[in-house]
């Protein structure tokens, strides 16, 4: 069964609270899940798995579908890093150079998709 979608109003409110530093764990989880949901919407597919533990993971980007074991293209980071990348307050190259993003695989580059263009 598919997980229920997070409404734009709820997701944007969670992002605003997270950016203000006023987010508890549940609000942070909503912000992460909403932005990952948006990423999967703009880059549908199953080639890259983006993980933001412990909150969520999505598969995205067109290409070969992964079916078993560890995907060949994985991007993983913490929630604060992900939200900064999604909002554009942190650049992909900067995050990679700092070691804040762990990416493996030939397609594990999200630089062309970030920052996300979220509805206002």
C-alpha positions in Angstrom: 0.0 0.0 0.0 1.3 3.4 -0.9 2.0 6.0 1.8 -0.4 8.9 1.9 0.9 12.0 0.2 1.7 15.0 2.3 -0.3 18.1 1.3 1.6 21.1 0.1 0.4 23.3 3.0 1.5 20.7 5.6 4.8 20.2 3.9 5.6 23.8 3.4 4.7 24.6 7.0 7.0 21.9 8.2 9.9 23.2 6.1 9.3 26.7 7.4 9.5 25.4 11.0 12.6 23.4 10.3 14.3 26.4 8.7 13.4 28.5 11.7 15.0 26.0 14.0 11.6 25.4 15.6 11.0 21.8 14.5 10.5 18.8 16.7 11.2 15.3 15.4 7.7 14.9 13.9 7.9 18.2 12.0 11.4 17.4 10.8 10.2 14.1 9.5 7.3 15.7 7.7 9.6 18.3 6.0 12.0 15.5 4.9 9.2 13.2 3.6 7.5 16.1 1.8 10.7 17.2 0.0 11.6 13.6 -0.9 8.0 13.2 -2.2 8.6 16.2 -4.4 11.9 14.9 -5.6 10.2 11.6 -6.7 7.5 13.6 -8.5 10.0 15.7 -10.5 12.4 12.8 -11.3 10.3 9.6 -11.4 12.1 6.3 -11.8 13.9 3.6 -9.9 17.6 4.1 -10.7 18.8 6.2 -7.6 17.8 5.6 -4.0 17.9 8.7 -1.9 18.0 7.9 1.8 17.5 10.4 4.7 17.6 8.1 7.8 15.7 7.6 9.9 12.9 9.4 8.2 12.5 8.2 4.6 13.9 6.9 1.4 12.7 7.2 -2.2 13.7 5.8 -5.5 13.9 8.3 -8.4 15.6 9.1 -11.7 14.8 7.3 -14.9 16.9 4.4 -15.9 17.3 0.7 -15.1 15.0 -0.5 -12.3 16.6 -1.9 -9.2 14.9 -5.0 -7.8 17.1 -6.8 -5.2 19.8 -6.0 -2.6 21.5 -2.7 -2.2 20.8 -0.4 -5.2 23.8 0.4 -7.4 23.1 4.2 -7.1 22.6 5.4 -3.5 22.6 8.9 -2.0 22.5 9.2 1.7 22.6 12.2 4.1 21.1 13.5 7.4 17.9 15.5 7.5 19.5 18.9 8.0 21.8 18.4 5.0 18.9 17.1 2.8 16.7 20.1 3.7 19.5 22.6 3.0 20.1 21.0 -0.4 16.4 20.9 -1.2 16.0 24.6 -0.3 19.2 25.7 -2.0 21.0 27.0 1.1 23.7 24.3 0.5 25.1 23.4 -2.8 25.6 19.8 -4.0 29.4 20.2 -4.6 29.8 21.9 -1.3 28.0 19.1 0.6 29.9 16.4 -1.2 33.3 18.1 -0.5 32.4 18.4 3.2 31.5 14.7 3.4 27.9 15.5 4.3 26.5 13.5 1.4 27.5 9.9 0.7 26.9 9.0 -3.0 27.8 5.9 -4.8 27.1 4.8 -8.3 27.4 6.4 -11.7 24.0 8.1 -11.6 24.1 9.2 -7.9 24.4 12.9 -8.7 21.4 15.1 -7.8 23.0 18.4 -8.7 20.7 18.9 -11.7 17.6 18.4 -9.6 18.5 20.6 -6.6 17.4 22.9 -5.2 13.8 21.8 -5.5 11.2 24.1 -6.9 8.6 23.8 -4.3 5.1 25.3 -4.7 4.6 28.6 -2.9 
